Amino acid sequence: MISAVVQAAEEGSEIVNELPIPPLAFGLLAFGALVSLLLVTYAFRSIGTRH
């Protein structure tokens, strides 16, 4: 029983899912998204003091 579980676990551990883009691209996309959110936030910095 235990050997069957161990064998099933070993077979499942060989599955490798490749990333659709390189890891550096994930970092650059995340950085770009965060910078764009920062710019949007910065654009609305003085809306509350106008009224």
ABEGO torsion letter per residue (X at the ends): XAAAAAAAAAAAAABBBBBABBAAAAAAAAAAAAAAAAAAAAAAAAAAAAX
